[in-house]
Amino acid sequence: MEVVASRAEKDRLHALFQARDREDVAYLVDEGLRDPSNRFMAAKFLGELRAQEAVGPLIRLLQAADTPTRSRAAEALAKIGAKEAVPDLLESLDAENDMVTKTWFIKALGMLGDKRAVAPLCELLANESLFVRGGAVAALGAIGDPKALEPLRRARANERWYNRRPYKSAIRKLQTRTTG
């Protein structure tokens, strides 16, 4: 099945690229985030531009109906360094049913490096999805809180031998930070 975009859709997408190129954050927020077919791209561009003024609208997009928009909003918030989004990311993570989007939320939390995410991420070490567990391991390693050491060790012991390497890497990072 071939998808054919209308001329208007192509023009709106082109306008987003132009706005990104001229670093027009106001256009990306005001027009781009309102366009349901292109708002995931607007969110991506806002993250690339590190647009602090877009944090509020991006937080609202964590509740969007479509998974690409939720994922890109989480990524953008992380690229911006919006630690004020951590509670909303944690709430969205808890409510998310799509495993791919869930891993984007986890990655964003790891990128933000906020210790408020450690306990919820440690809970995900027992998740049935290998991708969710792996994302949680990487995020915990990135955050670097020694409180994650024991949960990581326990989870590694429950993992099949061929899935243990990321745990070992995260544990090493935490031990290095703990011992200096």
Buried (B, 14 or more C-beta within 10 A) or exposed (E): EEEEEEEEEEEBBEBBEEBBEEEBBEBBBEBBBEBEEBBBBBBBBBBBBEBEEBBEBBBEBBEBEBBBBBBBBBBBBBBBBBBBBBEBBBBBBEEBEEBEBBBBBBBBBBBBBBEBBBEBBBEBBEBEBEEBBBBBBBBBBBBBBEEBBEBBEBBBEEBEEEBBEBBEEBBEBBEEBEEE
